[in-house]
């Protein structure tokens, strides 16, 4: 069976970092995923938001905490997991969340931080058309002939 989740959304809070007794970081945060859909009654478009709790572990949790925060856009790959517990008054409770396996920065870190990615811009190259040879320098070089009957010195 497959248990794979791919999400992209905005972080609703800064990462809450806690550490296990062995020193492993556990990061908890939530993301908001917005989608636009047409209201069947009015015909108007309305925003729908889904909030998803995320848990990250180890160095991944620390990196997300260091470079991303509330409002940052993040791409997440992970798996669903559910916790079950009973409250002191005997009520059974459960909570589903995503265990983060992989992530990508989808927006720069909080503004005002000297370590932010705000100045990062991906290089965009103009695609070269098949017959467009402008700007291409052709180097002609004579390839020396090799006598395969001679001994190779190594």
N, CA, C and O atoms as a DFTB+ gen file, in Angstrom:
616 C
 N C O
     1  1       0.840      -1.184       0.000
     2  2       0.000       0.000       0.000
     3  2       0.882       1.243       0.000
     4  3       1.995       1.226       0.526
     5  1       0.388       2.292      -0.579
     6  2       1.138       3.542      -0.665
     7  2       0.655       4.511       0.409
     8  3      -0.541       4.606       0.683
     9  1       1.581       5.214       1.001
    10  2       1.270       6.262       1.967
    11  2       2.198       7.422       1.636
    12  3       3.249       7.575       2.256
    13  1       1.813       8.235       0.662
    14  2       2.643       9.326       0.169
    15  2       1.800      10.579       0.075
    16  3       0.698      10.564      -0.473
    17  1       2.333      11.677       0.622
    18  2       1.640      12.956       0.600
    19  2       2.574      13.986      -0.009
    20  3       3.748      14.059       0.353
    21  1       2.054      14.783      -0.934
    22  2       2.810      15.887      -1.522
    23  2       1.963      17.138      -1.327
    24  3       0.826      17.206      -1.794
    25  1       2.522      18.124      -0.636
    26  2       1.784      19.347      -0.321
    27  2       2.647      20.575      -0.580
    28  3       3.874      20.516      -0.500
    29  1       1.994      21.676      -0.888
    30  2       2.675      22.966      -0.973
    31  2       1.743      23.980      -0.346
    32  3       0.575      24.087      -0.722
    33  1       2.269      24.726       0.616
    34  2       1.442      25.703       1.293
    35  2       2.280      26.692       2.061
    36  3       3.507      26.690       1.971
    37  1       1.608      27.539       2.819
    38  2       2.274      28.557       3.634
    39  2       2.290      28.114       5.091
    40  3       1.288      27.634       5.620
    41  1       3.437      28.282       5.724
    42  2       3.551      27.920       7.141
    43  2       2.689      28.872       7.963
    44  3       2.740      30.087       7.771
    45  1       1.896      28.315       8.883
    46  2       1.005      29.140       9.698
    47  2       1.659      29.586      11.002
    48  3       1.125      30.434      11.716
    49  1       2.821      29.008      11.305
    50  2       3.539      29.380      12.530
    51  2       5.015      29.030      12.362
    52  3       5.387      28.272      11.467
    53  1       5.851      29.595      13.240
    54  2       7.254      29.210      13.271
    55  2       7.347      27.779      13.789
    56  3       6.443      27.299      14.471
    57  1       8.440      27.107      13.462
    58  2       8.630      25.728      13.902
    59  2       8.824      25.702      15.413
    60  3       9.620      26.466      15.958
    61  1       8.092      24.817      16.084
    62  2       8.273      24.577      17.523
    63  2       9.260      23.432      17.651
    64  3       8.923      22.286      17.353
    65  1      10.473      23.729      18.089
    66  2      11.499      22.694      18.223
    67  2      11.522      22.146      19.633
    68  3      11.549      22.902      20.604
    69  1      11.511      20.830      19.743
    70  2      11.752      20.151      21.012
    71  2      12.813      19.095      20.734
    72  3      13.075      18.750      19.582
    73  1      13.412      18.593      21.789
    74  2      14.475      17.602      21.629
    75  2      14.181      16.383      22.486
    76  3      13.686      16.498      23.607
    77  1      14.492      15.217      21.945
    78  2      14.342      13.990      22.710
    79  2      15.486      13.900      23.717
    80  3      16.425      14.693      23.659
    81  1      15.414      12.946      24.633
    82  2      16.480      12.779      25.625
    83  2      17.807      12.410      24.956
    84  3      18.872      12.647      25.526
    85  1      17.752      11.831      23.755
    86  2      18.976      11.486      23.029
    87  2      19.494      12.651      22.183
    88  3      20.542      12.536      21.548
    89  1      18.762      13.774      22.171
    90  2      19.225      14.972      21.469
    91  2      18.679      15.155      20.063
    92  3      19.085      16.091      19.374
    93  1      17.783      14.305      19.618
    94  2      17.206      14.448      18.280
    95  2      16.134      15.537      18.291
    96  3      15.282      15.583      19.178
    97  1      16.196      16.407      17.294
    98  2      15.224      17.498      17.177
    99  2      13.910      16.985      16.608
   100  3      13.887      16.140      15.713
   101  1      12.815      17.516      17.147
   102  2      11.477      17.273      16.619
   103  2      10.863      18.644      16.369
   104  3      10.715      19.446      17.290
   105  1      10.512      18.901      15.126
   106  2       9.922      20.184      14.754
   107  2       8.462      20.018      14.392
   108  3       8.113      19.155      13.587
   109  1       7.609      20.836      14.978
   110  2       6.177      20.798      14.687
   111  2       5.739      22.151      14.147
   112  3       6.089      23.194      14.698
   113  1       4.971      22.124      13.069
   114  2       4.397      23.341      12.503
   115  2       3.206      22.933      11.648
   116  3       2.965      21.745      11.433
   117  1       2.474      23.906      11.170
   118  2       1.331      23.639      10.304
   119  2       1.478      24.436       9.025
   120  3       2.141      25.473       8.994
   121  1       0.854      23.942       7.972
   122  2       0.799      24.711       6.736
   123  2      -0.659      24.908       6.342
   124  3      -1.524      24.084       6.640
   125  1      -0.903      26.021       5.668
   126  2      -2.233      26.327       5.131
   127  2      -2.176      26.137       3.627
   128  3      -1.300      26.678       2.952
   129  1      -3.112      25.366       3.115
   130  2      -3.185      25.113       1.683
   131  2      -4.462      25.760       1.178
   132  3      -5.562      25.396       1.593
   133  1      -4.305      26.721       0.282
   134  2      -5.458      27.453      -0.254
   135  2      -5.833      26.908      -1.613
   136  3      -4.973      26.549      -2.418
   137  1      -7.114      26.853      -1.854
   138  2      -7.598      26.516      -3.186
   139  2      -8.805      27.390      -3.480
   140  3      -9.546      27.788      -2.580
   141  1      -8.979      27.672      -4.734
   142  2     -10.075      28.521      -5.177
   143  2     -11.084      27.655      -5.887
   144  3     -10.738      26.889      -6.786
   145  1     -12.335      27.777      -5.482
   146  2     -13.370      26.996      -6.162
   147  2     -14.625      27.838      -6.340
   148  3     -14.866      28.810      -5.625
   149  1     -15.405      27.425      -7.313
   150  2     -16.628      28.151      -7.621
   151  2     -17.748      27.692      -6.702
   152  3     -18.005      26.495      -6.568
   153  1     -18.414      28.656      -6.069
   154  2     -19.564      28.378      -5.214
   155  2     -20.748      28.068      -6.121
   156  3     -21.143      28.898      -6.940
   157  1     -21.313      26.872      -5.974
   158  2     -22.409      26.451      -6.858
   159  2     -23.672      27.291      -6.666
   160  3     -24.462      27.437      -7.599
   161  1     -23.870      27.842      -5.470
   162  2     -25.082      28.629      -5.199
   163  2     -25.003      30.018      -5.812
   164  3     -25.971      30.492      -6.407
   165  1     -23.842      30.679      -5.668
   166  2     -23.731      32.069      -6.121
   167  2     -22.977      32.216      -7.436
   168  3     -23.136      33.221      -8.130
   169  1     -22.164      31.233      -7.785
   170  2     -21.351      31.341      -8.999
   171  2     -20.059      32.113      -8.783
   172  3     -19.240      32.227      -9.695
   173  1     -19.874      32.646      -7.568
   174  2     -18.651      33.383      -7.256
   175  2     -17.546      32.421      -6.859
   176  3     -17.801      31.314      -6.386
   177  1     -16.315      32.867      -7.060
   178  2     -15.182      32.076      -6.614
   179  2     -14.882      32.387      -5.154
   180  3     -14.858      33.549      -4.747
   181  1     -14.653      31.338      -4.374
   182  2     -14.340      31.508      -2.958
   183  2     -13.048      30.765      -2.624
   184  3     -12.731      29.739      -3.226
   185  1     -12.311      31.302      -1.652
   186  2     -11.088      30.666      -1.176
   187  2     -11.440      29.645      -0.108
   188  3     -12.190      29.946       0.821
   189  1     -10.912      28.459      -0.233
   190  2     -11.051      27.414       0.781
   191  2      -9.650      27.130       1.307
   192  3      -8.706      27.011       0.527
   193  1      -9.512      27.022       2.620
   194  2      -8.211      26.774       3.229
   195  2      -8.254      25.499       4.051
   196  3      -9.194      25.260       4.809
   197  1      -7.225      24.688       3.890
   198  2      -7.058      23.473       4.682
   199  2      -5.777      23.624       5.490
   200  3      -4.734      23.989       4.949
   201  1      -5.860      23.340       6.789
   202  2      -4.693      23.427       7.663
   203  2      -4.180      22.019       7.948
   204  3      -4.945      21.140       8.344
   205  1      -2.885      21.813       7.746
   206  2      -2.297      20.483       7.898
   207  2      -1.124      20.549       8.879
   208  3      -0.172      21.297       8.654
   209  1      -1.186      19.767       9.974
   210  2      -0.053      19.724      10.913
   211  2       1.074      18.861      10.338
   212  3       0.826      17.827       9.719
   213  1       2.312      19.304      10.552
   214  2       3.502      18.643      10.016
   215  2       4.479      18.370      11.161
   216  3       4.621      19.187      12.070
   217  1       5.152      17.215      11.111
   218  2       6.237      16.912      12.040
   219  2       7.483      16.578      11.250
   220  3       7.442      15.773      10.320
   221  1       8.603      17.205      11.625
   222  2       9.898      16.946      10.997
   223  2      10.867      16.511      12.080
   224  3      10.711      16.882      13.244
   225  1      11.861      15.730      11.705
   226  2      12.791      15.179      12.685
   227  2      14.239      15.459      12.306
   228  3      14.575      15.637      11.135
   229  1      15.089      15.491      13.334
   230  2      16.531      15.592      13.134
   231  2      16.975      16.902      12.524
   232  3      16.412      17.961      12.798
   233  1      18.006      16.807      11.683
   234  2      18.595      17.987      11.053
   235  2      17.576      18.703      10.169
   236  3      17.617      19.926      10.037
   237  1      16.672      17.948       9.569
   238  2      15.633      18.554       8.730
   239  2      14.799      19.548       9.539
   240  3      14.526      20.653       9.069
   241  1      14.397      19.167      10.737
   242  2      13.609      20.064      11.597
   243  2      14.401      21.320      11.934
   244  3      13.852      22.422      11.933
   245  1      15.687      21.157      12.221
   246  2      16.527      22.311      12.570
   247  2      16.715      23.255      11.387
   248  3      16.712      24.474      11.558
   249  1      16.879      22.698      10.189
   250  2      17.062      23.527       8.992
   251  2      15.796      24.323       8.700
   252  3      15.861      25.520       8.418
   253  1      14.652      23.662       8.768
   254  2      13.390      24.373       8.516
   255  2      13.201      25.477       9.552
   256  3      12.775      26.582       9.217
   257  1      13.515      25.177      10.805
   258  2      13.390      26.173      11.867
   259  2      14.316      27.370      11.627
   260  3      13.952      28.513      11.902
   261  1      15.499      27.094      11.118
   262  2      16.492      28.148      10.901
   263  2      16.140      29.032       9.705
   264  3      16.312      30.250       9.765
   265  1      15.653      28.436       8.633
   266  2      15.496      29.186       7.391
   267  2      14.063      29.547       7.010
   268  3      13.859      30.388       6.135
   269  1      13.077      28.940       7.639
   270  2      11.690      29.248       7.297
   271  2      10.901      29.604       8.546
   272  3      11.279      29.223       9.654
   273  1       9.829      30.316       8.373
   274  2       8.985      30.693       9.502
   275  2       7.579      31.001       9.025
   276  3       7.230      30.754       7.870
   277  1       6.785      31.539       9.921
   278  2       5.388      31.850       9.632
   279  2       5.286      32.632       8.318
   280  3       5.984      33.626       8.117
   281  1       4.410      32.168       7.436
   282  2       4.201      32.835       6.156
   283  2       5.062      32.295       5.020
   284  3       4.775      32.565       3.854
   285  1       6.109      31.539       5.334
   286  2       6.983      30.992       4.292
   287  2       6.264      29.908       3.513
   288  3       5.498      29.123       4.071
   289  1       6.521      29.879       2.222
   290  2       5.951      28.842       1.368
   291  2       6.904      27.659       1.369
   292  3       8.116      27.834       1.245
   293  1       6.356      26.448       1.510
   294  2       7.165      25.244       1.590
   295  2       6.514      24.117       0.798
   296  3       5.293      23.958       0.794
   297  1       7.364      23.339       0.126
   298  2       6.934      22.146      -0.603
   299  2       7.315      20.951       0.258
   300  3       8.453      20.857       0.718
   301  1       6.381      20.044       0.480
   302  2       6.598      18.930       1.404
   303  2       6.242      17.602       0.745
   304  3       5.241      17.486       0.038
   305  1       7.083      16.609       0.994
   306  2       6.763      15.224       0.672
   307  2       6.828      14.460       1.982
   308  3       7.758      14.650       2.766
   309  1       5.856      13.604       2.226
   310  2       5.849      12.870       3.484
   311  2       4.823      11.760       3.474
   312  3       4.377      11.299       2.424
   313  1       4.463      11.346       4.673
   314  2       3.478      10.275       4.824
   315  2       2.532      10.623       5.963
   316  3       2.889      11.364       6.880
   317  1       1.332      10.085       5.894
   318  2       0.329      10.329       6.928
   319  2       0.569       9.411       8.118
   320  3       0.958       8.253       7.969
   321  1       0.326       9.958       9.296
   322  2       0.389       9.164      10.515
   323  2      -0.702       9.673      11.444
   324  3      -1.090      10.839      11.384
   325  1      -1.195       8.781      12.308
   326  2      -2.267       9.159      13.218
   327  2      -1.912       8.755      14.642
   328  3      -1.471       7.634      14.895
   329  1      -2.114       9.688      15.563
   330  2      -1.955       9.403      16.990
   331  2      -3.340       9.179      17.593
   332  3      -4.305       9.849      17.226
   333  1      -3.422       8.231      18.519
   334  2      -4.657       7.961      19.259
   335  2      -4.346       8.082      20.748
   336  3      -3.288       7.641      21.197
   337  1      -5.257       8.676      21.514
   338  2      -5.079       8.767      22.955
   339  2      -6.439       8.925      23.618
   340  3      -7.443       9.221      22.970
   341  1      -6.438       8.720      24.914
   342  2      -7.650       8.880      25.715
   343  2      -7.427      10.035      26.675
   344  3      -6.411      10.087      27.369
   345  1      -8.378      10.962      26.716
   346  2      -8.272      12.113      27.608
   347  2      -8.538      11.663      29.047
   348  3      -9.074      10.576      29.261
   349  1      -8.167      12.493      30.045
   350  2      -8.416      12.133      31.447
   351  2      -9.887      11.860      31.760
   352  3     -10.197      11.107      32.683
   353  1     -10.803      12.477      30.985
   354  2     -12.228      12.235      31.240
   355  2     -12.777      11.065      30.412
   356  3     -13.992      10.889      30.322
   357  1     -11.871      10.253      29.796
   358  2     -12.280       9.025      29.123
   359  2     -12.658       9.155      27.653
   360  3     -13.119       8.182      27.057
   361  1     -12.478      10.316      27.056
   362  2     -12.815      10.515      25.642
   363  2     -11.675       9.997      24.756
   364  3     -10.505      10.284      25.010
   365  1     -12.022       9.238      23.723
   366  2     -11.021       8.793      22.756
   367  2     -10.784       9.903      21.743
   368  3     -11.732      10.459      21.188
   369  1      -9.525      10.220      21.505
   370  2      -9.146      11.281      20.572
   371  2      -8.137      10.734      19.572
   372  3      -7.441       9.753      19.836
   373  1      -8.074      11.391      18.418
   374  2      -7.066      11.052      17.423
   375  2      -6.713      12.313      16.644
   376  3      -7.506      13.250      16.550
   377  1      -5.506      12.313      16.091
   378  2      -5.051      13.447      15.294
   379  2      -4.187      12.913      14.169
   380  3      -3.256      12.141      14.398
   381  1      -4.506      13.332      12.939
   382  2      -3.722      12.940      11.778
   383  2      -2.770      14.072      11.431
   384  3      -3.137      15.244      11.511
   385  1      -1.558      13.727      11.050
   386  2      -0.566      14.713      10.662
   387  2       0.360      14.095       9.622
   388  3       0.290      12.898       9.343
   389  1       1.223      14.924       9.054
   390  2       2.169      14.472       8.036
   391  2       3.554      14.382       8.659
   392  3       4.029      15.334       9.280
   393  1       4.196      13.233       8.489
   394  2       5.602      13.071       8.855
   395  2       6.399      13.474       7.624
   396  3       6.274      12.857       6.566
   397  1       7.212      14.503       7.764
   398  2       7.963      15.049       6.640
   399  2       9.134      14.137       6.290
   400  3       9.937      13.787       7.155
   401  1       9.225      13.756       5.026
   402  2      10.357      12.970       4.541
   403  2      11.314      13.841       3.742
   404  3      12.528      13.649       3.804
   405  1      10.774      14.804       2.986
   406  2      11.578      15.645       2.121
   407  2      10.875      16.993       1.984
   408  3       9.649      17.070       2.063
   409  1      11.654      18.051       1.778
   410  2      11.039      19.362       1.586
   411  2      11.892      20.199       0.661
   412  3      13.056      19.881       0.417
   413  1      11.310      21.276       0.143
   414  2      12.034      22.255      -0.656
   415  2      11.586      23.641      -0.237
   416  3      10.417      23.868       0.077
   417  1      12.547      24.573      -0.240
   418  2      12.210      25.966       0.020
   419  2      11.405      26.463      -1.171
   420  3      11.843      26.322      -2.313
   421  1      10.257      27.032      -0.929
   422  2       9.445      27.570      -2.010
   423  2       9.351      29.090      -1.921
   424  3       8.778      29.729      -2.804
   425  1       9.908      29.669      -0.866
   426  2       9.977      31.128      -0.745
   427  2      11.132      31.459       0.182
   428  3      11.604      30.590       0.915
   429  1      11.595      32.705       0.160
   430  2      12.700      33.083       1.021
   431  2      12.332      33.086       2.497
   432  3      11.156      33.081       2.860
   433  1      13.357      33.093       3.338
   434  2      13.164      33.148       4.786
   435  2      12.539      34.472       5.183
   436  3      12.464      35.405       4.383
   437  1      12.096      34.540       6.418
   438  2      11.494      35.752       6.958
   439  2      12.351      36.970       6.607
   440  3      13.578      36.893       6.673
   441  1      11.732      38.087       6.236
   442  2      12.486      39.285       5.885
   443  2      13.192      39.837       7.121
   444  3      12.753      39.639       8.254
   445  1      14.296      40.534       6.866
   446  2      15.054      41.121       7.956
   447  2      16.158      40.221       8.463
   448  3      16.956      40.650       9.296
   449  1      16.233      38.996       7.996
   450  2      17.280      38.087       8.433
   451  2      18.425      38.143       7.442
   452  3      18.210      38.045       6.234
   453  1      19.632      38.300       7.941
   454  2      20.790      38.425       7.061
   455  2      21.092      37.138       6.319
   456  3      21.808      37.165       5.318
   457  1      20.565      36.005       6.783
   458  2      20.804      34.737       6.109
   459  2      19.674      34.368       5.158
   460  3      19.546      33.204       4.778
   461  1      18.863      35.328       4.774
   462  2      17.690      34.987       3.962
   463  2      18.074      34.721       2.519
   464  3      19.174      35.050       2.074
   465  1      17.148      34.124       1.809
   466  2      17.344      33.832       0.402
   467  2      16.711      34.910      -0.463
   468  3      16.490      34.683      -1.653
   469  1      16.412      36.075       0.096
   470  2      15.658      37.079      -0.644
   471  2      16.378      37.551      -1.894
   472  3      15.733      37.997      -2.843
   473  1      17.715      37.463      -1.917
   474  2      18.431      37.910      -3.095
   475  2      18.622      36.790      -4.109
   476  3      19.159      37.026      -5.192
   477  1      18.204      35.605      -3.786
   478  2      18.363      34.469      -4.690
   479  2      17.376      34.557      -5.831
   480  3      16.171      34.690      -5.621
   481  1      17.893      34.484      -7.023
   482  2      17.047      34.432      -8.204
   483  2      17.596      33.329      -9.089
   484  3      18.780      33.348      -9.424
   485  1      16.775      32.375      -9.473
   486  2      17.271      31.299     -10.326
   487  2      17.691      31.832     -11.680
   488  3      17.069      32.749     -12.215
   489  1      18.750      31.253     -12.235
   490  2      19.227      31.667     -13.549
   491  2      18.233      31.197     -14.598
   492  3      17.885      30.018     -14.661
   493  1      17.786      32.124     -15.407
   494  2      16.870      31.773     -16.480
   495  2      17.618      31.984     -17.779
   496  3      18.041      33.098     -18.088
   497  1      17.780      30.925     -18.531
   498  2      18.487      31.030     -19.789
   499  2      17.490      31.036     -20.928
   500  3      16.455      30.371     -20.885
   501  1      17.837      31.816     -21.964
   502  2      17.003      31.848     -23.153
   503  2      17.206      30.522     -23.879
   504  3      18.341      30.154     -24.185
   505  1      16.129      29.806     -24.156
   506  2      16.302      28.535     -24.843
   507  2      16.848      28.744     -26.249
   508  3      16.444      29.676     -26.944
   509  1      17.762      27.882     -26.667
   510  2      18.352      27.991     -27.990
   511  2      17.525      27.149     -28.957
   512  3      17.254      25.977     -28.699
   513  1      17.134      27.747     -30.052
   514  2      16.382      27.009     -31.054
   515  2      17.321      26.109     -31.827
   516  3      18.525      26.359     -31.888
   517  1      16.779      25.079     -32.405
   518  2      17.560      24.049     -33.080
   519  2      18.499      24.628     -34.134
   520  3      19.647      24.195     -34.225
   521  1      18.049      25.585     -34.925
   522  2      18.859      26.122     -36.017
   523  2      19.561      27.427     -35.664
   524  3      20.233      28.009     -36.515
   525  1      19.421      27.897     -34.434
   526  2      20.026      29.162     -34.017
   527  2      21.460      28.905     -33.572
   528  3      21.688      28.337     -32.504
   529  1      22.412      29.312     -34.373
   530  2      23.824      29.101     -34.046
   531  2      24.509      30.413     -33.665
   532  3      25.729      30.438     -33.504
   533  1      23.748      31.509     -33.517
   534  2      24.355      32.780     -33.134
   535  2      24.934      32.658     -31.735
   536  3      24.304      32.097     -30.838
   537  1      26.090      33.166     -31.563
   538  2      26.731      33.120     -30.257
   539  2      27.462      31.816     -29.986
   540  3      28.056      31.659     -28.919
   541  1      27.435      30.879     -30.925
   542  2      28.138      29.614     -30.748
   543  2      29.470      29.709     -31.472
   544  3      29.519      29.996     -32.668
   545  1      30.533      29.469     -30.751
   546  2      31.871      29.520     -31.330
   547  2      32.303      28.096     -31.665
   548  3      32.325      27.221     -30.799
   549  1      32.642      27.878     -32.922
   550  2      33.055      26.557     -33.356
   551  2      34.581      26.523     -33.390
   552  3      35.223      27.365     -34.019
   553  1      35.136      25.554     -32.715
   554  2      36.586      25.407     -32.660
   555  2      36.962      24.203     -33.508
   556  3      36.491      23.087     -33.287
   557  1      37.814      24.460     -34.474
   558  2      38.294      23.355     -35.306
   559  2      39.665      22.968     -34.799
   560  3      40.551      23.811     -34.669
   561  1      39.831      21.728     -34.522
   562  2      41.100      21.243     -33.990
   563  2      41.397      19.905     -34.650
   564  3      40.538      19.027     -34.726
   565  1      42.622      19.769     -35.123
   566  2      42.999      18.522     -35.766
   567  2      43.302      17.494     -34.685
   568  3      44.094      17.744     -33.776
   569  1      42.669      16.349     -34.795
   570  2      42.893      15.273     -33.843
   571  2      44.101      14.477     -34.313
   572  3      44.133      14.020     -35.455
   573  1      45.110      14.304     -33.434
   574  2      46.316      13.580     -33.866
   575  2      46.001      12.110     -34.137
   576  3      45.136      11.505     -33.503
   577  1      46.741      11.559     -35.107
   578  2      46.572      10.144     -35.413
   579  2      47.362       9.334     -34.404
   580  3      48.449       9.729     -33.982
   581  1      46.807       8.207     -34.026
   582  2      47.445       7.350     -33.041
   583  2      47.747       6.010     -33.707
   584  3      46.893       5.418     -34.366
   585  1      49.002       5.540     -33.515
   586  2      49.386       4.243     -34.044
   587  2      49.103       3.216     -32.952
   588  3      49.783       3.204     -31.926
   589  1      48.135       2.378     -33.154
   590  2      47.729       1.414     -32.140
   591  2      48.713       0.249     -32.009
   592  3      48.615      -0.543     -31.071
   593  1      49.678       0.139     -32.962
   594  2      50.651      -0.951     -32.873
   595  2      51.775      -0.624     -31.904
   596  3      52.487      -1.527     -31.464
   597  1      51.953       0.669     -31.555
   598  2      53.008       1.047     -30.612
   599  2      52.609       0.651     -29.199
   600  3      51.427       0.543     -28.869
   601  1      53.635       0.436     -28.370
   602  2      53.350       0.091     -26.976
   603  2      52.904       1.324     -26.214
   604  3      53.396       2.428     -26.448
   605  1      51.998       1.130     -25.332
   606  2      51.509       2.214     -24.486
   607  2      52.441       2.279     -23.279
   608  3      52.709       1.247     -22.663
   609  1      52.953       3.487     -22.917
   610  2      53.978       3.602     -21.878
   611  2      53.495       3.397     -20.435
   612  3      54.260       3.678     -19.513
   613  1      52.333       2.950     -20.207
   614  2      51.904       2.718     -18.817
   615  2      51.341       1.373     -18.592
   616  3      50.944       1.049     -17.472
